Amino acid sequence: MSENKVWLENYPSGVPVKINPDAYTSLVDMIEETFKKYPDQVAFKCMGAQITFKQLDNLSYAFGAYLQQKGLEKGDKIALMMPNLIQYPIALFGALRAGLVVVNTNPLYTAREMHHQFKDSGAKAIVICENFAHNLEKIIGDTGIKNIVVTSIGELLGGIKGVLTNFVVRKVKKMVPPFKLNNTDSFKEALAQGKKYKLNTVNGESDDVILLQYTGGTTGVSKGAMLTNRNLVANMLQIRSIMMPFLKEKEEVALSPLPMYHIFAFVVNALALMSIGTKTVLITNPRDLKSVVTAMKADPPTLITGVNTLFNALINFKDFTNLDFSNLKVTVGGGMAVQRPVAEKWQKLTGCPLSEGYGMTEASPVISCNPLDETGQIGTIGMPVPSTDVRIVGEDGSVLPQGEVGEIQVKGPQVMKGYYNRPEATADTIKDGWLCTGDIGTMQKDGFFKIVDRKKDMILVSGFNVYPNEIEDFVATHDKVLEVAAIGVPDDKSGEVVKIFVVKKDNSLKEKELLEYCREGLTGYKVPKHVEFKDELPKTNVGKILRRALRESN
């Protein structure tokens, strides 16, 4: 367990071992305190448009008043379905101040996925970007959604820029399929209406559920994790405490290529970094690497959060390599394993360590993180954040000693209340207060934890456990490999064998060359038996490689 002396003795300097999860009764208390503390600081910037904390205070107040005037009450659910836009924090904080439960929704969901989430959550309202409204039209009649706010990418960019942006998106790139939805308001109309009314702020209690964050659905039916005021306040404070030895109030600029509807960016960027007066630069389309570079030139970041695939893409993008990284102090990777070759190349290029963190939606999400300086260890997930216990258990549930491999279990104030309307799934996942992560890992003798792999992804070759992360990490060291994913495929002789899917960096790469490389660095049973070259790998919208999709298509 993480209480042992080795862990405490090696805990990062300057980071408290405990936080007070009851420092704020509600997230709204923290949000309103932040608005008052940094009124003239820029809070969020997107595509050149920016708002200060005072403006965010006023606009979210108006939006919250609008929602209440529409008849929405404390505990009602509102879906937020948009990429990173200035509209997102306004809608988020307005909804929370009005006492609503936010349901973050991936805008790339199909109509079927939307239908499941809206029916399951019981959402009564939605803020949706027009690009995705055609899918809402298909299913809205079978949901409880009665209040619809439709926004556009250019709506709050202002003046000619907003008009031009919408023209290009709608007419040139044709990114807005036709749709027909009745009784809708635009985002500007909602704000204008809300300014006529008074907001009855709902602070709520610490145990109130204020966020339904749906699991990615990569392992089956997507479930809504019920996150409370206390869960989110705790994780916000935990994240803030591990970052503050390296950051200063009101002086930071954070680049947020991850969408705010993703729990990692939601808590790290929209809450923890915001709470210290950080200017957060939102990237609407992180796959457009030119737009990422343009944003970094305009506002050189001191901190970047992202996923391994994004960091890998950037270090292989020429315009990025020519940037000035002298302001960059902190880089944090989450959502998926950070590969050693990527971390090493990132640090060599930028001079800033790429620190891997670990979390789950069910833990609000951050569980552990590497120290944000040179003392971090590539290939580990660092140490538990303050007030968090982590243990390794065997198949029989017994707690294993250091060095042994087993399932990672977590206990802390950030662990969810449970899955919405799924008591059986909750009971299977939280046992005696411990969150069963489904991840296989080990605790090193120095107190650092290491992920070996997901239970479901483990490959069994002739009775030997083979972990895809290890295979991917090694194959990624080949100079001609851009991206790689490993899965297990059936085999008559050994039960399963390793198959890798590879995106080439150099077209001259051949299967024979790659397999010879693997034989030099991997034990025989770990060497891939099948190689398939692909133009791209299937990923979630935040860049997490979908091994399940590769297995299903195989």
C-alpha positions in Angstrom: 0.0 0.0 0.0 1.1 3.6 -0.5 1.3 4.4 3.2 4.6 2.5 3.6 7.7 4.3 4.7 9.5 4.0 1.4 6.7 5.8 -0.3 6.5 8.6 2.3 10.3 9.0 2.3 10.5 9.4 -1.5 7.4 11.6 -1.9 8.2 14.6 -4.1 9.6 17.6 -2.2 7.1 20.4 -1.7 4.0 18.2 -2.3 1.8 17.6 0.7 0.9 14.0 1.6 -2.7 15.0 2.3 -5.2 17.6 1.1 -8.5 18.7 2.7 -11.3 17.5 0.5 -13.7 19.5 2.5 -12.0 22.9 1.9 -15.0 23.8 -0.2 -18.5 22.6 0.4 -19.1 22.7 -3.4 -17.3 23.2 -6.6 -19.4 26.4 -7.1 -17.8 27.8 -4.0 -14.4 27.4 -5.5 -15.5 28.7 -8.9 -17.0 31.9 -7.5 -13.9 32.4 -5.3 -11.7 32.2 -8.4 -13.8 34.7 -10.3 -13.4 37.2 -7.5 -9.7 36.5 -7.0 -8.5 37.0 -10.6 -11.1 39.3 -12.3 -8.8 40.9 -14.8 -6.8 37.8 -15.7 -7.6 36.1 -19.0 -9.3 32.8 -18.2 -9.8 31.1 -21.6 -8.7 31.9 -25.1 -9.8 30.1 -28.3 -9.1 30.9 -31.9 -8.0 34.4 -31.0 -11.1 35.2 -28.8 -10.6 35.5 -25.1 -12.5 36.2 -21.9 -11.4 37.3 -18.5 -12.5 35.8 -15.2 -14.9 38.7 -14.7 -16.4 38.2 -18.1 -16.7 34.5 -17.4 -18.4 35.3 -14.1 -21.0 37.5 -15.8 -21.6 35.3 -18.8 -21.9 32.1 -16.8 -24.2 33.9 -14.4 -26.5 34.9 -17.4 -26.4 31.4 -18.8 -27.3 29.9 -15.4 -30.2 32.3 -15.1 -31.4 31.4 -18.6 -31.4 27.7 -17.7 -33.5 28.4 -14.6 -36.0 30.5 -16.5 -36.4 27.5 -18.8 -37.7 25.6 -15.8 -34.6 23.6 -15.1 -34.1 22.8 -11.4 -31.5 21.5 -9.1 -30.4 17.9 -10.1 -31.7 18.1 -13.7 -29.3 16.9 -16.3 -27.8 19.0 -19.1 -25.6 17.6 -21.8 -22.7 19.6 -23.2 -21.7 18.5 -26.6 -19.1 20.6 -28.4 -15.3 20.7 -29.1 -13.1 23.2 -27.3 -14.8 26.5 -27.7 -15.2 29.6 -25.4 -18.8 28.6 -25.1 -17.8 25.5 -23.1 -16.6 27.0 -19.8 -19.5 29.5 -20.0 -22.1 26.8 -20.3 -20.3 24.5 -17.8 -20.0 27.1 -15.0 -23.5 28.5 -15.7 -25.0 25.0 -15.5 -23.2 24.2 -12.2 -24.2 27.6 -10.7 -27.8 26.8 -11.6 -27.6 23.5 -9.7 -27.7 21.2 -12.8 -25.8 18.0 -13.3 -23.5 18.2 -16.3 -23.4 15.3 -18.7 -20.2 15.7 -20.8 -20.8 14.3 -24.3 -18.3 13.5 -27.0 -19.4 15.4 -30.1 -18.2 12.6 -32.4 -20.7 10.2 -31.0 -23.0 8.5 -33.4 -26.7 8.9 -33.1 -26.9 5.5 -31.4 -24.2 6.5 -28.8 -26.0 9.8 -28.2 -29.3 8.0 -27.7 -27.8 5.7 -25.1 -26.2 8.4 -23.1 -29.2 10.8 -23.2 -31.7 8.1 -22.3 -29.4 6.6 -19.6 -28.7 10.0 -18.0 -32.2 11.4 -18.3 -30.9 14.6 -19.8 -33.5 17.4 -20.1 -31.3 20.0 -21.8 -28.4 20.2 -24.2 -25.9 22.7 -25.6 -24.7 21.3 -28.9 -22.4 22.6 -31.7 -24.4 22.8 -34.9 -21.9 20.5 -36.7 -23.4 17.5 -34.7 -27.0 18.6 -34.5 -28.1 16.3 -37.4 -27.5 13.3 -35.2 -29.5 14.8 -32.4 -32.4 15.3 -34.8 -32.4 11.5 -35.4 -32.9 10.6 -31.8 -34.3 13.5 -29.8 -37.9 12.3 -30.1 -37.0 9.3 -27.9 -35.2 11.3 -25.2 -36.3 13.7 -22.5 -34.5 16.7 -23.9 -36.8 19.7 -24.2 -34.4 22.6 -24.0 -31.9 22.9 -26.9 -29.2 25.5 -27.3 -27.4 25.3 -30.7 -24.1 27.1 -31.1 -21.6 27.5 -33.9 -17.8 27.4 -34.0 -17.6 31.1 -34.8 -20.5 32.3 -32.6 -18.4 34.0 -29.9 -15.4 34.9 -32.0 -16.8 38.3 -32.7 -17.2 40.5 -35.7 -15.9 39.6 -39.2 -13.8 36.7 -37.8 -16.9 34.9 -36.4 -18.8 35.4 -39.7 -15.9 34.2 -41.8 -15.3 31.2 -39.6 -18.9 30.1 -39.8 -18.9 30.7 -43.6 -15.9 28.5 -44.1 -17.1 25.8 -41.7 -20.6 25.7 -43.3 -20.1 26.5 -46.9 -16.5 25.8 -47.8 -15.7 22.8 -45.7 -19.3 21.7 -45.5 -18.9 20.5 -41.9 -22.5 21.2 -40.9 -25.0 18.7 -42.3 -28.6 19.9 -42.7 -30.7 19.5 -39.6 -34.1 20.6 -38.2 -34.7 21.0 -34.5 -37.7 22.8 -33.1 -37.7 25.4 -30.3 -34.0 26.1 -30.2 -32.0 29.1 -29.0 -28.6 30.2 -30.2 -25.9 30.6 -27.5 -26.1 34.4 -27.9 -29.9 34.3 -27.6 -29.6 32.3 -24.4 -27.1 34.8 -22.9 -29.3 37.8 -24.0 -32.3 36.2 -22.3 -30.4 35.3 -19.2 -29.2 38.8 -18.7 -32.8 39.8 -18.0 -33.1 37.6 -14.9 -31.5 36.9 -11.6 -29.6 33.7 -11.0 -30.6 31.8 -7.8 -27.1 30.3 -7.2 -27.2 26.7 -6.0 -24.1 25.8 -4.1 -25.2 22.4 -3.1 -23.8 19.9 -0.6 -20.5 18.0 -0.8 -22.2 14.7 -1.5 -24.3 16.0 -4.4 -23.6 14.5 -7.8 -22.8 17.4 -10.2 -21.2 15.5 -13.1 -22.1 12.4 -14.9 -19.0 11.5 -16.8 -19.5 8.5 -19.1 -16.8 5.9 -19.4 -15.2 5.7 -22.8 -17.2 2.6 -23.7 -14.1 0.9 -25.1 -14.8 -2.1 -22.8 -18.5 -2.4 -23.4 -21.6 -0.4 -22.5 -20.7 3.2 -21.6 -21.6 3.9 -17.9 -22.2 7.2 -16.2 -19.7 7.7 -13.3 -21.4 9.8 -10.6 -18.9 12.5 -9.5 -19.8 14.6 -6.5 -18.8 18.1 -5.4 -16.4 16.4 -2.9 -14.9 14.1 -5.6 -14.1 17.0 -7.9 -13.0 19.4 -5.2 -10.6 16.8 -3.9 -9.1 15.9 -7.3 -8.8 19.6 -8.2 -6.9 20.2 -4.9 -4.8 17.0 -5.4 -3.7 18.1 -8.9 -3.1 21.6 -7.8 -0.9 20.5 -4.9 1.4 18.4 -7.1 1.7 21.2 -9.7 2.2 24.3 -7.4 5.9 23.6 -6.6 6.5 24.3 -10.3 3.9 27.0 -11.0 3.0 30.5 -9.9 -0.5 32.1 -9.5 -1.6 34.3 -12.4 1.5 33.7 -14.4 0.8 30.4 -16.2 -0.3 29.8 -19.8 -1.7 26.3 -20.4 -2.2 24.7 -23.8 -5.3 22.5 -23.8 -5.4 20.4 -26.9 -7.5 17.8 -25.1 -11.3 18.6 -25.2 -12.9 19.8 -22.1 -15.5 17.1 -22.2 -12.7 14.6 -21.5 -12.4 14.1 -17.7 -8.6 14.7 -17.8 -8.8 18.2 -19.4 -12.0 18.9 -17.4 -10.4 18.6 -14.0 -6.8 19.5 -14.8 -7.4 22.5 -17.1 -11.0 23.7 -16.5 -10.7 23.4 -12.7 -7.3 23.0 -11.2 -5.3 25.3 -13.4 -8.2 27.8 -13.6 -8.2 27.9 -9.8 -4.8 29.5 -9.8 -5.6 32.2 -12.4 -4.1 30.3 -15.4 -4.8 31.5 -19.0 -5.9 28.3 -20.8 -5.6 28.2 -24.5 -8.2 25.9 -26.0 -7.5 24.0 -29.2 -10.6 23.3 -31.1 -9.1 20.7 -33.5 -5.9 19.1 -32.1 -5.5 17.0 -35.2 -4.8 20.2 -37.1 -1.2 20.4 -36.0 -0.8 23.8 -37.8 -3.5 25.3 -35.5 -1.7 23.9 -32.5 1.6 25.5 -33.6 -0.2 28.8 -34.4 -1.7 28.9 -30.9 1.7 28.2 -29.3 3.3 31.0 -31.2 0.7 33.5 -30.1 0.7 32.3 -26.5 3.9 30.4 -25.7 2.7 27.8 -23.1 4.3 27.2 -19.7 2.3 24.0 -19.4 0.9 21.4 -21.8 -1.4 18.5 -21.2 -2.0 15.9 -23.8 -1.9 12.2 -24.8 1.0 10.2 -26.1 -0.3 10.2 -29.7 -0.4 14.0 -29.8 3.1 14.4 -28.4 4.3 11.8 -30.9 2.6 13.7 -33.8 4.1 17.0 -32.6 7.7 15.9 -32.3 7.4 14.5 -35.9 5.9 17.8 -37.2 8.5 20.2 -38.6 6.8 23.4 -37.8 6.6 22.3 -34.1 10.3 21.5 -33.9 11.2 25.1 -34.8 9.3 26.6 -31.9 10.9 28.4 -28.9 10.2 26.2 -25.8 12.0 28.4 -23.3 8.8 29.1 -21.4 7.7 25.5 -21.1 7.9 24.3 -17.5 5.5 21.3 -17.2 4.2 18.7 -19.7 1.8 16.0 -18.5 0.6 13.0 -20.4 -2.5 11.1 -19.5 -5.3 9.0 -21.0 -3.0 6.3 -22.2 0.6 5.1 -21.5 3.4 7.5 -22.5 5.9 5.6 -24.6 9.6 5.8 -23.6 10.8 6.9 -27.1 8.2 9.7 -27.2 9.1 10.9 -23.7 12.8 10.9 -24.5 12.4 12.7 -27.8 10.0 15.3 -26.2 12.5 16.1 -23.5 15.4 16.3 -25.9 13.5 18.7 -28.2 11.7 20.9 -25.6 14.1 20.6 -22.6 11.0 19.8 -20.5 10.3 16.4 -19.0 7.1 14.6 -20.2 5.6 13.4 -16.9 3.1 10.5 -17.1 0.0 10.6 -15.0 -2.5 7.9 -14.4 -6.2 8.0 -13.7 -9.7 6.7 -14.5 -13.0 8.4 -15.0 -14.2 6.6 -11.8 -11.5 8.5 -9.9 -12.3 12.0 -11.1 -9.7 11.1 -12.7 -6.2 11.5 -11.4 -4.8 8.7 -9.2 -1.1 9.2 -9.5 1.5 11.2 -11.3 5.2 11.4 -11.8 7.1 14.3 -10.3 7.0 17.1 -12.8 10.8 17.5 -12.9 13.9 15.4 -13.6 13.1 13.0 -10.7 10.2 11.5 -12.6 10.7 8.0 -14.0 9.7 7.3 -17.6 7.7 4.1 -17.8 6.1 4.5 -14.4 2.9 6.3 -13.4 4.7 8.0 -10.5 3.3 8.1 -7.0 -0.3 8.5 -5.7 -1.6 12.1 -5.4 -2.1 13.4 -1.9 -4.7 11.6 0.3 -4.8 8.6 -2.0 -3.9 5.0 -1.1 -2.9 2.5 -3.8 -2.4 -1.2 -3.3 -1.6 -4.2 -5.5 -3.8 -7.3 -5.0 -3.7 -10.9 -6.2 -6.4 -13.0 -7.9 -7.6 -14.0 -4.4 -7.9 -10.4 -3.2 -4.8 -10.6 -0.9 -2.6 -7.6 -0.7 0.7 -8.3 -2.5 4.2 -7.0 -1.4 6.4 -4.6 -3.3 7.6 -6.0 -6.6 4.7 -8.4 -7.1 2.3 -8.0 -10.0 -1.4 -7.7 -9.5 -4.5 -5.6 -9.9 -4.2 -1.9 -8.9 -6.8 -0.8 -6.3 -7.4 2.8 -5.2 -9.0 4.5 -2.2 -9.3 8.2 -1.8 -11.8 11.2 -1.7 -11.8 11.4 -5.5 -13.3 7.9 -6.0 -16.8 8.2 -7.5 -20.1 7.7 -5.7 -20.9 4.9 -8.2 -22.3 4.2 -11.6 -25.6 6.0 -12.3 -28.5 3.5 -12.0 -26.1 0.5 -12.1 -25.8 -0.8 -8.5 -24.5 -4.2 -9.6 -21.7 -2.6 -11.7 -20.9 -0.3 -8.8 -20.6 -3.3 -6.4 -18.3 -5.1 -8.9 -16.1 -2.0 -9.2 -16.0 -0.6 -5.6 -15.3 -3.2 -2.9 -15.0 -2.1 0.7 -14.2 1.4 -0.5 -11.5 0.3 -2.9 -11.8 1.1 -6.6 -10.9 -2.0 -8.6 -9.2 -0.4 -11.7 -8.8 -3.5 -13.9 -5.2 -2.4 -14.5 -2.3 -4.7 -13.8 0.7 -3.1 -12.1 3.4 -3.3 -9.4 4.9 -1.0 -6.7 8.6 -0.6 -7.0 10.9 -0.6 -4.0 11.3 3.2 -4.3 7.5 3.8 -4.1 6.9 4.4 -7.7 4.0 2.5 -9.4 4.2 0.9 -12.8 1.3 -0.2 -15.1 1.9 -3.5 -16.7 -1.3 -3.5 -18.7 -5.1 -3.8 -18.7 -6.5 -7.1 -17.7 -8.6 -7.3 -20.9 -5.6 -6.5 -23.1 -3.2 -9.1 -21.7 -2.1 -11.7 -24.3 -1.6 -15.3 -23.1 1.1 -17.0 -25.2 1.7 -20.6 -24.2 0.8 -19.8 -20.6 3.1 -16.7 -20.6 1.6 -13.3 -19.9 2.5 -10.8 -22.7 1.6 -7.1 -22.1 0.9 -5.0 -25.2 2.4 -1.9 -23.6 5.8 -3.6 -23.5 5.6 -4.7 -27.1 4.4 -1.2 -28.3 7.1 0.5 -26.3 9.9 -1.5 -27.9 8.6 -1.4 -31.5 8.1 2.4 -31.1 11.9 2.7 -30.7 12.4 1.7 -34.3 13.4 4.8 -36.3 11.0 4.0 -39.1 7.9 3.4 -36.9 5.5 6.3 -36.3 2.8 4.5 -34.3 2.1 0.9 -33.2 -0.5 -1.1 -31.4 -0.3 -4.7 -30.3 -3.1 -7.2 -29.7 -3.4 -11.0 -29.2 -4.8 -13.2 -32.0 -5.8 -16.8 -31.7 -3.2 -19.5 -32.5 -3.7 -23.3 -32.7 -0.3 -24.0 -31.1 0.1 -21.4 -28.4 -3.4 -20.2 -27.7 -2.6 -16.7 -28.7 0.3 -14.9 -30.5 1.2 -11.2 -30.8 0.0 -9.2 -33.8 1.2 -5.6 -34.3 -0.4 -2.9 -36.4 2.2 -0.3 -37.5 2.0 3.1 -39.1 5.2 3.8 -40.9 7.3 6.9 -40.5 9.5 5.8 -43.4 7.9 3.9 -46.3 11.0 1.8 -46.8 10.2 -0.2 -43.7 9.5 -3.9 -44.4 8.0 -6.6 -42.3 11.2 -8.7 -42.3 13.3 -5.7 -41.0 10.8 -5.0 -38.2 10.6 -8.7 -37.1 14.4 -9.0 -37.1 14.5 -5.9 -34.9 12.0 -7.4 -32.5 13.9 -10.7 -32.2 16.9 -8.7 -31.1 15.1 -7.0 -28.3 12.2 -9.3 -27.2 12.0 -12.7 -25.7 10.9 -15.3 -28.3 7.3 -15.6 -27.2 6.9 -11.8 -27.2 8.1 -11.4 -30.8 5.1 -10.5 -33.0 4.0 -13.3 -35.3 1.9 -11.0 -37.5 2.6 -7.5 -38.8 0.0 -5.4 -40.5 0.9 -2.0 -41.9 -1.9 0.7 -41.8 -2.2 4.3 -42.8 -3.6 5.1 -39.4 -4.7 3.5 -36.2 -8.3 3.7 -34.8 -8.4 6.2 -31.9 -10.9 7.8 -29.6 -11.5 11.5 -30.2 -8.8 12.3 -27.6 -6.2 10.2 -29.4 -6.3 7.0 -27.3 -5.6 4.0 -29.5 -8.5 1.6 -29.6 -7.1 -1.9 -29.3 -10.6 -3.3 -29.1 -11.4 -1.9 -32.6 -8.3 -3.6 -34.0 -9.3 -6.9 -32.4 -12.9 -6.6 -33.8 -11.7 -5.9 -37.3 -9.0 -8.6 -37.3 
